[in-house]
Structure formats: C-alpha cells, structure tokens
C-alpha cells in the first residue's frame, strides 16, 4: 500500500468513525428540552408538562459507563392543562410543594445497549421518598446537538402522590413520564 492510499484510508476512517474520544455532551439546554407526563382520569387520557427544570450531564459516547446525569424539577411549574388541577396538585395530598418543592433524579449507572440506546439507572426522589428507577434512553445527534429521548412509568402510589381520597382509581396509578433533553455536543 502506498503512502497516498494509506492517508486516504486514514481520512475515510476518521470521517466514518469520528474522533477517538467520542461525542461529549454536558450542557443541557432546558429551553429546548421537554418534560411531560400522561395519565388516565375517569377514563380520559390527560397530558401535562413541567416547565422549569435543571439538568446536568457528563456523557461521552466512548465511555457511557462513566456518565453522570441529574435532573431537578420545580414541582410548582407543573402544567396539567387547567388552573384547578394545577392548584390541586400543589396540595399536601398530591405533590405537597410547600414541603417538597422539587423532585430529583441522580444517576447511579449507565449501560450501553447498542444502536445509541442506553439504560440509565438512578434514584428518583419525590415527596421525600427515594426509589430506584431505570430509564431507557435513545441518543440521536443532529447537527452537533445530542437529543436524549426517554420514557418511564412511575407509580404515584410509590411516592404517596394522590393519597387519601385520591388513592382510588379515579386517577391512574401509572403515570407515563417522557423527556427530551437537548444537549449541544462539546
């Protein structure tokens, strides 16, 4: 193999495989990111969002096992689609935002699953109670922007959300949480 062919092969490999250090993602853009939830209430499917949250990330695609992720959600920023519901969800039977203004997630482990899919395991704390959760996440990259899409089901009874008179099945125990974290590549 001559020197020109060797250089051409190295150039093609660099373009196809990318840099040896992998893509690094660290600064979550909360303005471009979304955090939403779905649930059933009296047979109807309802949708809501949280509008204020802060995410931090240290993620290198070459070493996902070393990744760290955290999320702090301002529970007062909940938007369930109506002011009455918003007011109710802040009360002690639900999120009790006076005593527990935030929910947090802190990763403890990240496992690569192949095809840009990862399992992120960590501790979710809500209303002063912590439970381990595992979240499947898909990473896509568009023009130097990493998009981390994930979803999980949380049982509200695990955190005593909607206790007392709301503990029946008027509101589903399963809450589908979805997120899209937008993170520029570094």
Helices and strands as residue ranges (DSSP letters): H 3-17, E 24-28, E 34-41, E 44-50, E 53-60, G 64-66, E 68-74, G 75-77, E 78-79, H 83-89, E 102-114, E 117-126, E 129-142, E 145-155, G 156-159, G 164-166, E 174-185
